[in-house]
Amino acid sequence: MKTVEGFRLRPLGAEFIVTGESIKQVNFNKMISLNESAAYLWREVEGRDFSVEDLADLLVARYEIDRETALKDSDAIAQKWLEAGIVEA
């Protein structure tokens, strides 16, 4: 997977949002809200290829959670990002 060029992470109060900022995203009419953990993952993988396993590794390293939980959470966030169109397979 890879983040789609032209989407940027921005702080919004206590959370973060991903918004389109280029002409390519002119039809993107929504904001994607991310919590602190999801924003951390976005910053770490923005602009490079990554997998669900990469996301899980990042979660395990930062939050010291077990691998099974990290994989489950990583798969869920990756699917949401794919559905929203902010990453591509």
C-alpha positions in Angstrom: 0.0 0.0 0.0 1.0 3.6 -0.3 -0.6 6.9 0.7 -2.2 8.8 -2.1 -0.2 11.9 -3.1 -1.9 15.2 -2.3 -3.4 14.1 1.0 -2.1 15.8 4.1 -2.4 15.2 7.8 -3.4 18.3 9.8 -4.1 18.8 13.5 -7.7 19.7 14.5 -8.1 20.2 18.2 -7.2 17.0 20.0 -7.4 14.9 16.8 -6.1 15.0 13.3 -7.7 15.0 9.9 -6.5 13.9 6.5 -7.6 16.3 3.7 -7.0 16.6 0.0 -4.9 19.6 -1.0 -4.3 19.3 -4.7 -6.3 19.4 -7.8 -6.3 15.6 -8.0 -8.5 15.5 -5.0 -11.0 18.1 -6.2 -13.8 15.5 -5.9 -12.8 14.4 -2.4 -15.4 16.1 -0.3 -14.8 14.6 3.1 -12.3 14.8 5.9 -10.9 11.7 7.5 -10.5 12.0 11.3 -7.6 10.1 12.9 -6.8 9.6 16.5 -3.3 10.0 17.8 -2.3 6.4 17.1 -3.6 6.5 13.5 -1.9 9.9 12.9 1.4 8.4 14.2 1.0 5.6 11.7 0.1 8.0 8.8 3.2 10.2 9.5 5.4 7.1 9.6 4.3 5.7 6.2 3.3 8.8 4.3 4.9 8.7 0.8 6.3 5.2 1.0 5.2 1.7 0.4 3.9 -0.1 3.5 2.0 -3.2 4.5 -0.3 -4.1 7.4 2.6 -5.9 8.9 4.7 -2.6 8.8 1.9 -0.8 10.6 1.7 -3.6 13.2 5.5 -3.3 13.8 5.1 0.4 14.4 2.3 -0.1 16.9 4.3 -2.8 18.8 7.4 -0.7 19.0 5.6 2.5 20.1 2.8 1.1 22.3 4.3 -2.2 23.5 1.1 -4.1 22.6 1.1 -7.8 21.5 1.6 -8.6 17.9 -1.9 -10.2 17.4 -3.7 -7.0 18.7 -1.4 -4.8 16.6 -2.1 -6.8 13.4 -5.9 -6.7 14.0 -5.8 -2.9 14.6 -3.4 -2.3 11.7 -5.7 -4.3 9.3 -8.7 -2.3 10.5 -7.0 1.1 9.9 -5.6 0.0 6.5 -9.1 -1.1 5.4 -10.6 2.2 6.5 -7.9 4.1 4.6 -8.4 2.0 1.5 -12.2 2.5 1.6 -11.7 6.3 2.1 -9.4 6.4 -0.9 -6.5 8.0 0.9 -4.2 5.0 0.3 -3.9 2.6 -2.6 -3.0 -1.0 -2.8 
